[in-house]
Amino acid sequence: MSTPAPDLPPIKEYRSQQYEFSDEHNREISALADAMRAASNLMMLVGLAFVALAALTVAQGTQASGNYGPALGLGAAALLSLCVGFWTGGAATSFRKVVETRNEDIWHLMKALGSLRAMYSLLRTLIFAALTLAAVGLGLVGFALLNK
């Protein structure tokens, strides 16, 4: 696995006339921003649903056996969904600004790419952790089967 990129300082606002996207490019970027905004809103809605389910599971756990494992899993899913939703929304806003502003295209594009980099860095870490947990789980199951 490659090492994650070091944290980069915030992008300073930079105005330049060195490049301005064409109308055709702006239409494509606008369509991307719209799709990302829709996905962002849906991910945030899923995150809120997981928050509600986690709260209900905690309430059920306090009344019954005190098993909070499912609530922790739902809470983790809520956190992941909300993070992805907000980062995607931030990137969508930056892509939208590429279309709507003049002489700031590159700055807004780099800001959008920074949001996407942060989101995919989180996803990469979570996927690696899930694969590690799956390998450990398979090892434990295999060990338990061999010792029967």
Secondary structure, 3 states (H helix, E strand, C coil): CCCCCCCCCCCCCCCCCCCCCCHHHHHHHHHHHHHHHHHHHHHHHHHHHHHHHHHHHHHHHHHCCCCCHHHHHHHHHHHHHHHHHHHHHHHHHHHHHHHHCCCCHHHHHHHHHHHHHHHHHHHHHHHHHHHHHHHHHHHHHHHHHHCC
